[in-house]
Amino acid sequence: MCLTIYKKEKDYGSYNHLMIKNENVINNYGKISKKNIKVYKRLKRSDNSLYTPYQNTFVDCTGNLLIENDFSFNNHYLHINVNIGIHAHINKNAAIRNKAYNEIIIECIIPAETIYFEGIQNDIVSLILIIPPIKLKKHKTYYGL
């Protein structure tokens, strides 16, 4: 998953594609949450286990604190992509729109005082995400049509 941020007009074409510095992007485009932010995380389900999409990080059903060490960015002429960070959606409809057949959607929290980025498609990326305890319904497997 990749979060896209449109650049401010003054930054068009700025930042050499290979020399973008995290602190420049964080200072110019990042926000710090003043209070807890409710977000929606898509998780892949495999039998009775849950994993994050793309990174395949195991998520314990008793509750988790996901932590990423740093953001990673790709620079383009008119926008910046945030590749590494913990991705979620700002609203449930956006999560449903992007949900794959084997995924569930969990309401989570980005805690106060956390750096985050909002993307152009109702997505959000932070370095910390609190996942509450999850009760999984019995997984059904269907064979045939």
C-alpha positions as CSV (number, residue, x, y, z in Angstrom):
1,M,0.0,0.0,0.0
2,C,1.2,3.5,-0.8
3,L,-0.1,6.8,0.5
4,T,0.1,9.8,-1.8
5,I,0.4,13.4,-0.7
6,Y,0.2,16.2,-3.3
7,K,3.1,18.6,-3.0
8,K,2.6,22.2,-2.1
9,E,3.0,24.3,-5.3
10,K,6.3,25.8,-4.0
11,D,7.7,22.3,-3.8
12,Y,6.8,21.1,-7.4
13,G,9.9,19.4,-8.9
14,S,11.9,20.0,-5.7
15,Y,13.7,17.4,-3.7
16,N,16.0,15.3,-6.0
17,H,14.3,12.0,-6.5
18,L,17.1,10.0,-4.8
19,M,18.0,12.6,-2.1
20,I,14.7,13.2,-0.3
21,K,15.3,13.5,3.5
22,N,12.7,12.2,5.9
23,E,12.9,15.2,8.2
24,N,12.1,17.6,5.3
25,V,8.9,15.7,4.4
26,I,7.9,15.2,8.0
27,N,8.4,18.9,8.8
28,N,6.5,20.1,5.7
29,Y,3.7,17.5,5.3
30,G,3.4,15.6,8.5
31,K,1.0,16.3,11.3
32,I,1.0,15.5,15.0
33,S,-2.2,14.2,16.4
34,K,-3.6,16.4,19.3
35,K,-6.0,13.6,20.4
36,N,-6.6,9.9,19.6
37,I,-7.6,9.4,15.9
38,K,-10.1,6.7,15.1
39,V,-9.1,4.8,11.9
40,Y,-9.9,1.6,10.1
41,K,-7.3,-1.1,9.5
42,R,-7.7,-3.8,6.9
43,L,-6.3,-7.2,8.1
44,K,-5.9,-10.4,6.1
45,R,-7.6,-13.5,7.6
46,S,-6.0,-16.9,7.2
47,D,-8.0,-19.6,9.1
48,N,-8.0,-18.2,12.6
49,S,-5.0,-15.9,12.2
50,L,-4.8,-12.2,11.2
51,Y,-2.0,-10.5,9.3
52,T,-1.4,-7.0,7.9
53,P,-1.7,-6.7,4.2
54,Y,1.6,-6.3,2.2
55,Q,4.0,-6.7,5.2
56,N,2.3,-9.9,6.6
57,T,2.9,-8.9,10.2
58,F,1.0,-11.3,12.6
59,V,-1.7,-9.6,14.6
60,D,-2.6,-11.1,18.0
61,C,-6.4,-11.3,18.5
62,T,-5.9,-10.2,22.2
63,G,-4.9,-6.8,21.1
64,N,-1.8,-5.3,19.5
65,L,0.4,-2.2,19.4
66,L,1.9,-1.9,15.9
67,I,5.1,0.2,15.8
68,E,7.2,1.1,12.7
69,N,10.6,2.6,13.2
70,D,10.6,5.2,10.5
71,F,8.7,6.4,7.4
72,S,10.0,5.8,3.9
73,F,9.2,8.2,1.0
74,N,9.4,8.2,-2.8
75,N,9.6,11.6,-4.4
76,H,7.8,12.5,-7.6
77,Y,7.4,15.8,-9.4
78,L,3.9,16.7,-8.1
79,H,3.5,14.3,-5.2
80,I,5.2,12.2,-2.5
81,N,4.5,8.6,-1.7
82,V,4.7,7.3,1.8
83,N,5.7,3.6,1.4
84,I,6.7,2.5,4.9
85,G,4.6,3.3,7.9
86,I,1.4,1.8,9.3
87,H,-1.4,2.3,6.8
88,A,-5.1,2.6,7.6
89,H,-8.1,4.5,6.4
90,I,-9.7,7.6,7.8
91,N,-13.3,6.4,7.3
92,K,-14.9,3.0,7.1
93,N,-16.2,3.5,3.6
94,A,-12.7,3.9,2.2
95,A,-11.6,0.7,4.0
96,I,-14.6,-1.2,2.5
97,R,-13.8,0.2,-1.0
98,N,-10.3,-1.2,-0.8
99,K,-11.0,-4.5,1.1
100,A,-10.0,-7.8,-0.5
101,Y,-12.2,-10.9,-0.2
102,N,-10.1,-12.4,2.7
103,E,-9.8,-9.2,4.7
104,I,-11.7,-7.9,7.7
105,I,-11.9,-4.2,8.9
106,I,-11.0,-3.3,12.4
107,E,-11.5,0.0,14.1
108,C,-8.2,1.1,15.6
109,I,-6.6,4.2,17.2
110,I,-3.6,6.4,16.3
111,P,-2.7,7.7,19.7
112,A,-2.3,11.4,20.6
113,E,1.1,12.9,20.0
114,T,1.8,10.6,17.0
115,I,3.2,11.9,13.7
116,Y,0.9,11.0,10.8
117,F,0.2,11.8,7.1
118,E,-3.2,12.0,5.4
119,G,-3.3,10.9,1.8
120,I,-5.5,11.9,-1.1
121,Q,-7.7,8.8,-1.0
122,N,-9.0,8.9,2.7
123,D,-5.9,7.0,3.8
124,I,-3.6,7.7,6.7
125,V,-0.1,6.5,7.7
126,S,1.5,6.7,11.2
127,L,4.3,5.0,13.1
128,I,2.0,3.7,15.9
129,L,-1.4,2.0,15.8
130,I,-3.4,0.5,18.6
131,I,-5.4,-2.5,17.6
132,P,-8.1,-3.6,20.2
133,P,-8.9,-7.2,21.1
134,I,-10.7,-8.9,18.2
135,K,-13.3,-11.6,18.4
136,L,-13.2,-13.7,15.2
137,K,-16.3,-15.4,14.0
138,K,-15.9,-19.0,13.1
139,H,-14.2,-19.2,9.7
140,K,-16.2,-20.9,7.0
141,T,-14.7,-22.5,4.0
142,Y,-16.8,-23.0,0.9
143,Y,-15.9,-25.5,-1.8
144,G,-17.3,-25.5,-5.3
145,L,-19.9,-23.0,-6.5
